[in-house]
Structures are given as structure tokens and as C-alpha cells.
């Protein structure tokens, strides 16, 4: 049985910003889906303990006042999120998300902020796996896919949703539950395409100048996880090379699925 027909944990966070070392989790969703079983939703609203910038509120719709009055204390929220995610990993359920390295890394930093055991501390293995990242997968299987518009990045979740035939509900989008479930649907679709005969694949795949869905076909979860480590590093190196045409000092971190904590990276 291929992994896309098994149980998955769709995971996403919405935060106060994009800096994993400094920003805070505002909402999160971890939803067990698949294998013909009922969905198992877990959602959180946190009081992050700091003001939520207006630009972040514009994305996910959560204001400082709402989070402060309705949200759970941040430490309690982070502990609960990490417990749920670790529980699924310890049962062999893979985490799936879009650019999930961000979500896993900010969750790690939040645990450290409050002196809580990290996800890795609560996991029975020595590394966090299996993880499925739709951003890494899509960039590998369709490396030269064009942007759908001038206002959308080629690898944004909205773009992937449209490319793989799911559409997009702007009112529901950018909430952690919607985004988590959309990532799970996209991951399923990518693997379903990979396992379909070439002639049965969607027309946009058949028209693609380069498509590498065959690289995904036949991989079990362990193989897929290790392949994504390699693909993510290659993608980061390519992006860094492009950035360095303008800034010779530009650095793009290719760590996946978790950016090492600076202290631990220094220890090595």
C-alpha cells in the first residue's frame, strides 16, 4: 500500500511573522486524515504573549485583542501541539504540510522558549520522520512550472491548490486548518499522479517541459523522507546561487525537515 492511501497528519501553523527564531505561533492545526477513517482534528488558538503585527493579522485574520482574550496561554498551547504531533509520529503517522520545515522549526523554538521538551525529545527516534513537504515535492516533480500570475509565487500553497485541481477559497484560506488540509490533498494528488501510467496523468503534467513524478513512484515513507532531504538541499543551493548574482553573501539554509537550533549547530 502506498503512503498516500494511509493515515496522514496534516499540520500547519499561523504566526506573528516569518522569523522562526523570534516569532510566535498564533494558531495551529494537526488533523489526522486518510485510510478511510474519520478525520481527527486538533486546533489551537494561542495568546502569544506579544502583539500581533498588522501585516500578520492581514494574512490569518487573528488580531492581538482576539488572541489575548480568547487564546490559551502560549506555554500550554505549545505543549499541547507538541504532544499531539509527537503522539502521531510515535504511531508511525507521517506529518504532511506545505513548507513544513517552517512549522516544525518554529514549534521547536517555541518549546525551547518555554523550557518544554521539544518534538524530538518526545519522539522515540533520533530524528523527526517521516515528513512530507508539498513545497519540496512540487518543486522536484515540476521544476520549471510557470507562475500562474504575476501576483502569485510558483510554489505558494494557493498556486499548488490551483495547479493540482483543488481551487482556492480565499475566505477560508490562511487559516491553519484550511491550509493543513489543502497540503494533505496536494500530497495525495502528487503521489496519485506518480503512480498513474504516463498516458493517464493530467494534461498539465504531460505538457510539462520537465516532469519527474517517476522519482516519487515506488518510494516508501523512509525513501521519500530521505529523498526530500536531498531535494530540499538541492533546491536551496539553486536558490542561493540565484540570490548571489545580486548579493554574493546571500545564504539559503537547506536544512530539512528542521533547521537545527543555533546552539546545537555550533556544538557540531
C-alpha positions in Angstrom: 0.0 0.0 0.0 1.4 3.4 -1.0 1.8 6.0 1.7 -0.8 8.4 0.2 -3.6 5.9 1.0 -2.5 5.6 4.6 -3.1 7.8 7.6 -1.5 11.3 7.5 -1.2 14.2 10.0 -2.0 17.4 8.2 -0.1 20.2 10.0 0.1 23.9 9.8 0.7 27.0 11.9 -0.1 30.7 11.6 2.3 33.0 13.4 3.2 36.6 14.2 5.8 36.7 11.4 8.3 34.7 9.3 11.3 34.6 11.6 11.4 31.2 13.2 13.9 32.3 15.9 11.8 35.2 17.1 8.2 35.0 16.1 5.4 33.1 17.9 2.6 30.7 17.0 -0.9 32.1 17.0 -2.9 29.2 15.6 -2.2 25.7 14.7 -3.9 22.7 13.3 -2.9 19.0 13.4 -5.6 16.9 11.7 -5.4 13.1 11.2 -6.8 12.2 7.8 -7.0 9.3 5.4 -7.1 5.5 5.4 -10.9 5.6 5.2 -11.2 6.7 8.8 -12.9 9.8 10.3 -10.8 13.0 10.5 -9.2 13.6 13.9 -9.0 17.4 14.2 -6.9 19.3 16.7 -6.8 23.1 16.5 -5.4 25.7 18.8 -5.6 29.5 19.3 -2.8 30.8 21.4 -2.2 34.0 23.3 1.3 34.5 22.0 2.2 37.0 24.8 3.2 39.7 22.3 1.4 42.0 19.9 0.5 40.5 16.5 1.7 42.8 13.8 -1.0 44.2 11.5 0.6 42.5 8.4 0.3 39.1 10.1 -3.3 39.8 11.1 -4.0 40.7 7.5 -2.8 37.2 6.5 -4.6 35.0 9.1 -7.2 37.3 10.5 -6.3 37.0 14.2 -5.8 40.3 16.0 -3.9 41.0 19.1 -7.1 41.6 21.1 -8.7 38.4 19.9 -5.7 36.3 20.7 -5.2 37.9 24.1 -8.8 37.5 25.1 -9.7 34.1 23.5 -6.4 32.3 23.2 -4.9 29.7 25.5 -1.7 30.6 27.4 1.2 30.2 25.0 3.1 27.7 27.0 0.1 25.5 27.4 -0.7 25.7 23.7 2.8 24.8 22.6 2.9 21.8 25.0 -0.4 20.6 23.6 0.6 21.0 20.0 3.9 19.1 20.5 2.2 16.3 22.4 -0.3 15.7 19.6 2.3 15.8 16.8 4.7 13.5 18.8 1.8 11.1 19.5 1.1 10.6 15.8 4.8 10.3 14.9 5.2 7.6 17.6 2.4 5.7 15.9 4.1 5.9 12.6 1.8 8.6 11.1 3.7 11.0 8.8 3.4 14.7 9.1 2.4 16.5 5.9 2.4 20.2 5.3 3.4 22.9 2.9 6.9 24.3 3.6 6.6 22.3 6.8 10.2 22.9 7.7 9.0 26.4 8.9 6.2 25.0 11.1 8.4 22.3 12.6 11.2 24.7 13.3 9.1 27.4 14.9 7.4 24.7 17.0 10.9 23.6 18.1 11.9 27.2 19.0 8.6 27.8 20.9 9.3 24.7 23.0 12.8 25.9 23.8 11.4 29.4 24.7 9.2 27.9 27.5 11.7 25.2 28.6 9.4 22.4 27.3 10.6 19.1 25.8 10.9 19.6 22.0 9.2 17.4 19.5 12.4 15.4 19.1 12.6 15.0 22.9 9.2 13.4 22.8 9.8 11.2 19.8 11.1 7.6 20.1 13.5 8.0 17.1 16.7 10.1 16.9 15.4 12.2 14.0 12.0 13.6 13.1 10.5 11.5 10.4 8.5 10.7 8.3 7.7 14.1 7.0 6.0 15.0 3.6 6.5 18.6 2.3 4.4 19.6 -0.6 6.6 22.5 -1.4 9.7 20.3 -1.8 7.7 17.6 -3.7 6.1 20.0 -6.1 9.4 21.8 -6.9 11.0 18.4 -7.6 8.3 16.9 -9.8 7.6 20.1 -11.8 10.8 22.1 -11.5 10.1 24.5 -14.4 6.4 25.1 -13.9 5.5 28.7 -14.7 3.8 31.1 -12.3 0.0 31.2 -12.8 0.0 35.0 -12.4 2.3 37.9 -11.7 1.0 38.2 -8.1 1.5 34.5 -7.1 4.7 32.7 -6.5 5.1 29.4 -8.3 5.4 27.5 -5.1 2.8 29.2 -2.9 0.1 26.9 -1.5 -2.6 28.8 -3.4 -0.7 28.1 -6.7 -0.3 24.4 -5.9 -4.0 24.1 -5.0 -5.0 25.6 -8.4 -2.4 23.6 -10.4 -3.5 20.3 -8.9 -7.2 21.0 -9.4 -8.5 21.9 -5.9 -9.3 25.6 -6.4 -9.0 28.1 -3.6 -11.4 29.6 -1.1 -9.8 32.9 -0.2 -12.1 33.5 2.8 -11.1 30.2 4.4 -7.5 30.3 3.3 -4.6 31.2 5.5 -6.3 29.6 8.5 -4.2 26.8 9.8 -6.9 24.2 9.4 -7.7 25.0 5.8 -4.0 25.2 4.8 -3.1 21.9 6.6 -5.9 20.0 4.8 -5.1 21.5 1.5 -1.5 20.4 1.8 -2.7 16.9 2.6 -4.8 16.9 -0.5 -2.0 18.1 -2.7 0.4 15.5 -1.3 -2.2 12.8 -2.1 -2.6 14.1 -5.6 1.1 14.2 -6.3 1.6 10.6 -5.3 -1.5 9.5 -7.1 -0.1 11.1 -10.3 3.2 9.4 -9.7 1.6 6.0 -9.5 -0.6 6.6 -12.6 0.5 5.4 -16.1 2.1 8.2 -18.1 -0.9 8.3 -20.5 -3.3 8.7 -17.6 -1.6 11.6 -16.0 -3.2 15.1 -16.1 -2.7 17.1 -19.3 -0.7 19.8 -17.4 1.8 17.0 -16.4 2.0 15.6 -19.9 2.6 19.1 -21.3 5.4 19.9 -18.8 8.8 20.6 -20.3 10.3 18.5 -17.4 8.4 16.3 -15.0 9.8 13.9 -12.5 6.9 12.2 -10.9 8.5 8.9 -11.6 11.1 9.8 -8.9 8.3 9.6 -6.3 6.6 6.4 -7.6 7.6 3.3 -5.6 9.2 5.2 -2.7 8.1 4.1 0.7 7.9 6.7 3.5 11.5 6.2 4.6 12.7 6.5 1.0 10.5 9.5 0.4 11.8 11.2 3.5 15.4 10.8 2.6 14.8 11.9 -1.0 13.2 15.1 0.3 16.3 15.8 2.4 18.4 15.7 -0.8 15.9 17.6 -2.9 15.5 20.4 -0.3 19.2 20.8 -0.1 19.5 21.0 -3.9 16.6 23.5 -4.2 18.2 25.7 -1.5 21.6 25.6 -3.2 20.0 26.6 -6.6 18.1 29.5 -4.9 21.3 30.6 -3.1 23.2 30.6 -6.4 20.5 32.8 -8.0 20.4 35.2 -5.0 24.2 35.6 -5.1 24.0 37.1 -8.6 22.9 40.2 -6.7 24.3 39.6 -3.2 27.5 37.5 -3.1 26.9 36.9 0.7 23.4 35.5 0.3 22.8 32.3 2.2 19.8 29.9 1.9 19.5 27.3 4.6 18.8 23.9 3.0 18.2 22.0 6.3 15.1 19.9 6.2 12.7 19.0 7.8 14.0 21.0 10.8 16.5 23.9 10.9 19.0 23.0 13.7 19.0 25.2 16.7 21.9 27.6 16.6 23.5 26.2 19.8 23.2 22.6 18.6 24.6 23.6 15.2 27.5 25.2 16.9 28.2 22.1 19.0 28.8 20.2 15.8 
